[in-house]
Amino acid sequence: MAVEVKIPPMGESITGGLLAAWLVKSGDAVRKGQALFSYETDKVTSEGTAEVDGKITITVEAGTEVLVNQVVASIEAGAAGNAPSAPAPAAAKPAAAAPVAAAAAPAPAPKAAPIAAKSGAAAEVSPAVRRISAETGLDPAAIEGTGKAGRVTKGDMLAALSGATPIKAVAPAAPAAASAPAAPVAIPSRDGRTSRKRMSPLRRKIAERLVQAKSETAMLTTFNEVNMAPVMELRKRHGEEFLKKYGVKLGFMSFFVKAAVQAMKEVPAINAQLDGDDIIENNFFDIGVAVGTDKGLMVPVVRDCDQLNFAGIEKAIGDFGKRARDGKIQLPELQGGVFTISNGGIYGSMLSTPILNHPQAAIMGLHNIVERPVAENGQVVIRPIMYLALSYDHRIIDGKEAVTFLVKVRQYIEDPQRLLFGV
């Protein structure tokens, strides 16, 4: 008996996606619960599994747009198939449009027309005159030039075309012209030098949300800098003991998450959202942490960060990062955040203006740590400095509140013991 293999439902808002790759081949023997294919939607990547043991027959190729509950294969229950094959790589989708045909070669650029010589000197034709000559067929040599050394100007050409100045008859040019015609400019063909592929559902969704954030919010960014020496010293002093006790490294992100939570408690406008004409004030602290993957940026949400300790935050971030990169993240884990932290510093970014994670009202960007000269107590000293950026929706957050929030974050990072007491 053949059992249909269908695209599994992923949530009410998801109706379809991309059949990214088959993990088995047609004719393979599969076992119940075995992963058969990977499936990408505009939010998450998931896998389809076998419901019975048997031999699989694939009917829809990888790289095809499919709908929820669409049949993509069938399994002949109990039948023996080929030995299981290694996971197949994602098939490249055919190009949607062919590159520019070589037959459609670009037309050669128009040759510069010689002009009448004045005082025994042949004046050169300017690009503007050459363009007008090519477009209208008017020979510059048939016009009395008013430029230096009898040069025909753009104004002379336009005046002749409008009838303001006379046009003379021109004899055919001699084979050996005083000034050689310009050589045609060849435009290189793009054949073989470009490739085309369809955007994945996740990338399309990212693009859609970024444009939405830019077009539907009054986004503004403010900046500050923070001395990272106290946090670096604290990590150096307690890092090994922290790792032994909790089984996870003490990173910078947990400090910034804790600092952001405490700063939001003091500046509640940051923890708000706009819904039509209403401002929704959130009294919980679910913080999104941006994670870069091969398929695009994901923002899993760490829940109730005000109730987690440093180890709990570090473990949650580490787990989310690994599962996001492996395509194992679940849709509910990406929803419901009230604030986002994005760390471009791991890629070497010095400064950026992060785009809001709509409908959130604010996002904080972290950057790389660089030793810089700063003034302390009238002396120039070298300190590890990080630039902070806060992008916010100016419709509900004023500049005073945004700057105050960043100052609070800086104070907590430069004096991390304050996070223990919430002061």
Secondary structure, DSSP 4 states (H G I P E B T S, - for coil): -EEEEEPPP--TT--EEEEEEESS-TTBEE-TT-EEEEEE-SS-EEEEE-SSSEEEEE-S-TTEEEETT-EEEEEEET---BPPPPPPPPPPPPPSSPPPPTTSPPPPPPPPPP---BTTBPPPPPHHHHHHHHHH---GGGS---SGGGPPPHHHHHHHHHTSS-----PPPPSS-SSPPPPPPPPPP-TTT----PPPHHHHHHHHHHHHHHHHS-EEEEEEEEE-HHHHHHHHHHHHHHHHHHSS---SHHHHHHHHHHHHHHSGGGGEEEETTEEEEP-S--EEE-EEETTEEE--EE--GGG--HHHHHHHHHHHHHHHHTT---GGGGS--SEEEEEGGGGT-----PPP-TT-SEEEEE--EEEEEEEETTEEEEEEEEEEEEEEETTT--HHHHHHHHHHHHHHHHSTTHHHHT-
